[in-house]
Amino acid sequence: MNLDDVRARIDAIDHEIVAKLNERLTLAGDVAAAKAEAGLPIFMPEREEQIYLKLAKLNQGPLDESTLRSIYKEIISVTRARQRKLRIAYLGPEATYTEQAALKTFGEAIETRPLATIPDVFTSVDKDEADYGVIPIENSTGGAVLHSLDMLAETELKIVSQVYLPIEHCLISRSPLEEITEVHSKDQALIQCRDWLGRHLPKAKQVDCESTALAVKQSGDKDGVSAIASELAATKYGVPVVAKGIQDRSDNVTRFLVIAAQPCGRTGEGADKTSLVFSINDEVGALERVLKAFSSRGINLTKIESRPSRKKAWDYLFFADILGHWDDEPVQAAIADLKQACNLVKWLGSYPNVK
């Protein structure tokens, strides 16, 4: 087959793809009407994950699953926007890793609202100024984001989705490396680059900022001052990159959560994760009974972490992730046991267990 024949076949396929995309978009109007009548939200992460799982089963290659998911992410984003553009609050300013996580979750067809702090994101969603909020929750190197944990425990908002984002940090400054005396960034980014900073800038003062992009924005015009952030942030604010890939681990990944006023439904097929927080009674064997409530029912406890309750000295909250949905019968049975051993059991949300 010659080149002209191949191009003719590609043109014919493109014609079919465009026609089918427009047909799909037209059907979105019917979906919007049905959702409005049933009182359902525009963004239903459980339904979208079901679509991605079905697509993975249909895919015969050579298109890999992650690429197929990315393509459909934008198709679904445009489809949602036909109903209404979602308002997404995130830890700003523009070009933060959290903004990248928001776009990875919702696609490009959204209205973004960068905010100064993590509590601001919670407040924006709680007051219906935004439909959803995106917050960092933990990093594979630096551990938990404590502000996020505290806010999840204190508010009634629910986790409805999660997203993992590979993180590559850059040192960003108008000054050369040998003239840098200060390094500004979010505390987590400073932790993730601790060894590199110890080797290359051992005498530089480290300054904590609300976000990585804000560090670039505030320090970009100061002599001897640098920031740790993404290459995207450097480009956005017009500050040169001094060094790339300065994170201590090449497999540096941050997990982000999407929060909303209403909980998420079941994805099914064992594809859900549930987050909760509890406080145990101060007695022998209390934590053991909590763990047994899950293990005896074959429920995988994927994470458990303690945090001071901030209510009284030496009082702790335990944040846990388990596989399964809050409404699953085994999970409900385990929760019933937890309530016998705990002062507090609070559901933080159930959502698709997307990697």
C-alpha positions in Angstrom: 0.0 0.0 0.0 1.5 3.4 -1.0 1.5 6.5 1.1 -1.5 8.1 -0.7 -3.6 5.0 0.0 -2.6 5.0 3.7 -3.4 8.7 4.0 -6.8 8.2 2.4 -7.6 5.5 4.9 -6.5 7.8 7.8 -8.8 10.5 6.4 -11.7 8.1 6.3 -11.1 7.0 9.9 -10.8 10.6 11.0 -14.2 11.3 9.4 -15.7 8.5 11.3 -14.1 9.6 14.6 -15.3 13.2 14.3 -18.8 12.0 13.5 -18.9 9.6 16.4 -17.5 12.2 18.8 -20.2 14.7 17.9 -22.8 12.0 18.2 -21.5 11.2 21.7 -21.5 14.9 22.6 -25.2 15.2 21.4 -26.1 12.3 23.7 -24.6 14.2 26.6 -27.6 16.5 26.4 -29.8 13.6 27.2 -27.5 12.6 30.1 -27.6 16.1 31.5 -31.4 16.1 31.5 -31.6 12.7 33.1 -29.1 13.7 35.8 -31.0 17.0 36.5 -34.2 15.1 36.9 -32.6 12.5 39.2 -30.7 15.2 41.2 -27.4 13.6 40.3 -24.1 15.6 40.2 -22.4 16.5 36.9 -19.1 14.8 38.0 -19.6 11.2 39.0 -16.1 9.7 39.4 -17.5 6.2 40.0 -19.3 6.2 36.7 -16.3 7.6 34.9 -14.0 4.9 36.4 -16.5 2.3 35.2 -16.1 3.7 31.7 -12.3 3.6 31.9 -12.4 0.0 33.1 -14.7 -1.1 30.2 -12.5 0.7 27.7 -9.5 -1.2 29.1 -11.3 -4.5 28.5 -12.2 -3.4 24.9 -8.7 -2.2 24.1 -6.7 -4.6 21.9 -3.7 -2.3 21.4 -1.3 -1.1 20.3 -2.7 1.9 22.2 -1.7 1.5 25.9 -4.3 1.9 28.7 -2.9 5.1 30.2 -2.9 6.9 26.8 -6.5 5.7 26.1 -7.5 6.9 29.5 -5.9 10.3 28.9 -7.8 10.7 25.5 -11.1 9.8 27.1 -10.4 12.1 30.0 -10.6 15.1 27.7 -13.6 13.7 25.8 -15.5 13.3 29.1 -14.3 16.7 30.2 -15.8 18.4 27.2 -19.0 16.3 27.6 -19.3 17.5 31.2 -18.7 21.1 30.2 -21.6 20.9 27.8 -23.8 20.4 30.9 -21.9 23.1 32.9 -18.2 23.9 33.4 -17.2 22.7 36.8 -15.6 25.2 39.3 -12.5 23.6 40.7 -10.6 25.1 43.7 -7.0 24.1 44.3 -4.0 25.2 46.2 -2.6 28.0 44.1 -1.3 30.2 42.6 -1.3 29.0 39.0 1.2 26.3 37.9 1.3 24.4 41.3 1.5 20.7 41.3 -2.0 20.8 42.7 -3.3 22.5 39.5 -1.6 19.8 37.5 -3.4 17.2 39.6 -6.7 19.0 39.0 -6.3 19.0 35.2 -5.3 15.3 35.3 -8.5 14.6 37.2 -11.0 16.8 35.4 -9.4 17.5 32.0 -9.0 21.0 30.5 -12.7 22.0 30.2 -13.1 23.4 33.7 -13.1 26.7 35.5 -10.1 26.8 37.9 -9.9 28.8 41.1 -6.4 29.0 42.6 -6.5 29.7 46.4 -3.8 30.7 48.9 -4.1 27.9 51.4 -5.5 24.4 51.9 -8.1 25.6 54.4 -9.2 28.2 51.8 -9.9 25.3 49.4 -12.1 23.5 52.0 -13.9 26.8 52.7 -14.6 27.5 49.0 -16.2 24.0 48.5 -18.1 24.2 51.8 -19.6 27.6 50.8 -20.5 26.4 47.3 -18.1 28.8 45.7 -16.5 25.8 44.0 -18.0 22.5 43.1 -14.8 20.5 44.0 -11.5 21.1 45.7 -8.1 19.5 45.0 -5.6 19.1 47.8 -2.3 17.3 48.4 -2.6 14.6 51.0 0.8 12.7 51.0 4.1 12.3 49.2 6.1 9.1 48.7 9.2 10.8 50.2 7.9 13.5 52.6 4.9 11.7 54.0 1.5 13.2 55.0 0.4 16.8 54.4 -0.7 17.7 57.9 -3.0 20.7 57.0 -5.0 18.4 54.7 -5.4 15.7 57.4 -6.5 18.3 60.0 -9.1 19.8 57.6 -10.5 16.4 56.6 -11.0 15.6 60.3 -12.7 18.9 61.1 -15.0 19.4 58.2 -18.0 17.4 56.8 -16.7 17.4 53.2 -16.1 14.0 51.6 -13.3 12.6 49.5 -14.7 11.6 46.1 -11.5 10.9 44.0 -7.7 10.5 44.2 -4.9 11.1 41.7 -1.2 10.3 41.8 1.2 12.7 40.2 4.9 12.1 39.6 6.9 15.1 40.9 10.1 16.5 39.4 11.4 19.4 41.4 13.6 22.2 39.9 15.8 24.8 41.6 14.6 28.1 40.1 16.4 31.5 40.5 17.8 34.4 38.6 21.1 33.9 40.5 23.7 31.2 39.8 23.9 28.3 42.2 27.0 29.6 44.0 25.3 32.9 44.8 22.1 31.4 46.3 21.7 32.1 50.0 17.9 31.3 50.5 15.7 28.5 49.2 11.9 29.1 49.3 9.2 26.4 48.8 6.4 24.4 50.5 7.6 22.4 53.4 7.0 19.1 51.6 9.1 20.1 48.6 12.0 21.1 51.0 11.8 17.7 52.6 11.7 15.9 49.3 15.0 17.7 48.3 16.7 17.5 51.6 19.8 15.5 50.5 20.3 17.5 47.4 20.1 20.8 49.3 22.6 19.4 51.9 25.1 18.6 49.2 24.7 21.7 47.0 23.4 24.5 49.3 24.3 23.4 52.8 24.5 27.0 54.1 21.4 28.3 52.4 18.4 29.4 54.6 15.3 27.3 53.9 12.0 29.3 53.9 8.6 27.6 54.0 5.9 29.0 51.7 2.2 28.1 51.2 2.9 26.5 47.8 5.7 25.8 45.4 4.5 28.2 42.7 4.0 31.0 45.2 7.7 30.5 46.2 8.6 31.2 42.5 6.3 34.1 42.3 7.5 35.8 45.5 11.3 35.1 45.2 11.8 35.3 41.4 13.1 38.9 41.4 15.3 38.7 44.5 19.1 38.3 44.2 20.5 35.2 45.9 17.0 33.8 46.5 15.7 30.6 44.8 12.6 28.5 44.8 11.9 24.8 44.5 9.0 24.1 42.1 8.0 22.6 38.8 9.5 23.6 35.4 5.9 24.7 34.5 6.0 27.2 37.4 9.4 28.5 36.2 8.0 29.0 32.7 4.7 30.6 34.0 6.6 33.2 36.1 9.5 33.7 33.8 12.3 32.7 36.2 15.2 30.5 34.9 15.7 26.9 36.0 19.1 26.5 37.7 18.9 22.7 38.2 16.4 20.0 37.2 15.4 16.8 39.0 16.7 17.8 42.4 14.3 15.6 44.3 16.1 12.9 46.4 14.2 10.0 44.8 13.5 9.5 41.2 10.2 7.8 42.0 8.9 10.9 43.9 5.0 10.8 43.7 2.4 12.9 45.4 -1.1 11.7 46.0 -3.9 14.3 45.8 -7.6 14.1 46.9 -10.7 15.6 45.4 -13.2 16.9 48.0 -16.9 17.6 47.6 -20.0 18.3 49.6 -21.7 15.1 48.5 -20.1 11.5 48.7 -19.3 9.3 45.8 -21.2 6.2 44.8 -19.8 2.7 44.4 -17.5 1.8 41.5 -18.0 -1.9 42.2 -15.8 -4.9 41.1 -13.5 -4.3 44.1 -12.3 -0.9 42.6 -13.2 1.3 45.6 -11.2 2.8 48.5 -12.5 4.2 51.7 -10.8 6.7 54.0 -11.8 7.2 57.7 -10.6 8.7 60.9 -11.0 7.2 64.4 -9.9 7.7 68.0 -9.5 4.7 70.2 -10.3 4.2 73.8 -7.3 4.5 76.2 -7.2 0.8 77.2 -5.2 -2.3 76.5 -5.9 -4.0 73.2 -8.0 -1.2 71.7 -5.9 -0.8 68.5 -5.6 -4.5 68.2 -9.4 -4.8 68.1 -9.6 -2.1 65.4 -7.1 -4.0 63.2 -8.9 -7.3 63.8 -12.2 -5.7 62.7 -10.7 -5.4 59.2 -8.4 -8.4 59.0 -11.0 -10.9 60.2 -13.2 -9.9 57.2 -10.4 -9.9 54.6 -10.4 -6.1 54.3 -7.1 -4.7 53.2 -5.9 -1.9 55.4 -3.6 0.0 53.0 -2.6 2.9 55.3 -2.9 3.9 58.9 -1.3 7.0 60.4 -1.7 8.8 63.8 -2.0 12.5 64.3 -2.5 14.6 67.4 -6.2 15.5 67.8 -5.4 19.1 68.7 -8.1 18.9 71.3 -6.1 17.8 74.3 -2.5 16.7 75.1 -1.6 13.1 74.1 -4.9 12.5 72.4 -4.5 11.0 68.9 -6.6 10.5 65.7 -5.9 7.6 63.4 -6.3 8.1 59.7 -6.8 4.9 57.7 -7.4 3.8 54.1 -9.1 0.5 53.4 -10.1 -1.2 50.1 -13.9 -1.3 49.6 -16.8 1.1 49.7 -18.4 2.4 52.9 -21.7 0.8 51.8 -20.1 -2.7 51.3 -21.5 -5.2 53.8 -18.1 -6.3 55.1 -17.0 -2.7 55.6 -20.2 -1.8 57.5 -19.7 -4.9 59.7 -16.1 -3.8 60.4 -17.3 -0.2 61.2 -19.8 -1.6 63.7 -17.0 -3.3 65.5 -14.9 -0.1 65.4 -17.6 1.8 67.1 -17.4 -0.6 70.1 -13.6 0.1 70.5 -13.4 3.8 69.5 -14.5 7.2 70.9 -14.9 8.5 67.3 -15.4 6.9 63.9 -15.8 9.3 61.0 -16.2 8.5 57.3 -14.0 10.7 55.2 -15.2 9.3 51.8 -15.2 6.4 49.4 -13.9 6.8 45.9 -12.4 4.9 42.9 -9.0 3.4 43.8 -7.3 4.9 40.8 -3.5 4.4 40.6 
